[in-house]
Amino acid sequence: MTDDRTTPEPARFPMYGPEFARNPRRVYAQMRAHGDLAPVELSPGVPATLVLGYDAALEIMRDPDRFPRCSEVWEEEVGPECPVLPMMMTRPNALFTNGAVHARLRSVIVDSLDRVDPALLREHVADGANRLIDMFAADGKADLIGQYARTLPLLVFNEMFGCPRDIGDKLVRGMSAIFDTVGAEEGNALLAEATLELVAHKREKPGADVTSWMLRHPAGLDDFEMAHQITLLVGAGTEPEQNLIANGILLLLSNDRFGGDLSGGNLPVEDALDEILWTDPPMASYGTTFPRQDIDFHGYRLPAHQPVLISYAAANTDPTRSMADRKGNRAHLSFSGGPHTCPAKNHARLIASVAMETLLDRLPDLELALPADDLEWRPGPFHRALTALPVTFPPA
């Protein structure tokens, strides 16, 4: 095989800007001409390889020896001002580590999350959802991003993790900046400050919450390690959860297969979640890996220490695995795979389903305030996130 380093640099598909945010599926379709992998640009001047094929994605996620999760070499190349660096930089948490270190850190998260009572979690979500709906139910209109989907995961996170509201607000502001790759460096600093504040607070005032359980875990994480696990969990538990809730609501309100009569207690919420997780997952592309050496993979030369991202959205919709009905099918890759499979996927589904059910139960005549095609999407290569979700309904 010809060494790609001796050939001209391939044209790269930009994964930033309004065009990609508006219609990533069209861009994925163009990328497929390259096969299972395609050359992309994550932000101006930051090249990467995007994995589009389902089987290729699984192969990478299941092989952390060839495809480890971090690269200090790449970080030095792009420098500290790179806008995507905070989402991809090496952190001492369970997402960006490998081998025994990863197993130790992951055990703390898994064991602590396993202690969460699903019935109590469902109660927290329903209580928070009802409180938020009460604030706009009489208005006859709402923005379900700003007034519901963005706030509800934060309320649930604060309950689960024993997090004071002011610290929780700082966590979400910092994480939002990182996901949007706008003001990411400042967002990263705010996030670091807030996580250390939470750890210090729970060391002083432990309780029956995930943060306290992690602090008391036999693995004995120090404050620095704890702060980075909290960063990972708030990143996974707020921004993507917001998008899962909002994208699910949008599907129910805009797709005739799921819409129809949403009243009467027969809500197709679980079916909508299956569909969204297959076709429009809240984390569209992530799971970054960095080969330790040049690798020939599926007909493509992957250079050492350069980022390889998994497009969950593209892999899930790989034409070789297309299916008419995704109801009940959980073989999608939206919660990643292999040793880095999301340990909170059941919690995420429960939170989203209760959020959607509560909203539609309270406001069964909910309608979009404008056509779905006119909605705007936030920029960034990693997530699939609406800027707003305006709706109308008879005042309750």
Secondary structure, DSSP 8 states (H G I E B T S, - for coil): ---GGGS-----EE--HHHHHH-HHHHHHHHGGG-SEEEEEEETTEEEEEE--HHHHHHHHT-TTTS-S--HHHHHHH-TT-TTHHHHS--SSTTS--HHHHHHHHHHHHHHHTTS-HHHHHHHHHHHHHHHHHHHTTTSEEETIIIIITHHHHHHHHHHHT--HHHHHHHHHHHHHHHHTSSHHHHHHHHHHHHHHHHHHHHHS--SSHHHHHHTSTT---HHHHHHHHHHHHHHHTHHHHHHHHHHHHHHHH-TTT-S---TT---HHHHHHHHHHHS-SB-EEEEE--SS-EEETTEEE-TT--EEEEHHHHHT-GGG--S--TT----STT--GGG--TTHHHHHHHHHHHHHHHHHH-TT-EESS-GGG--B---SSB--BS--EEE----
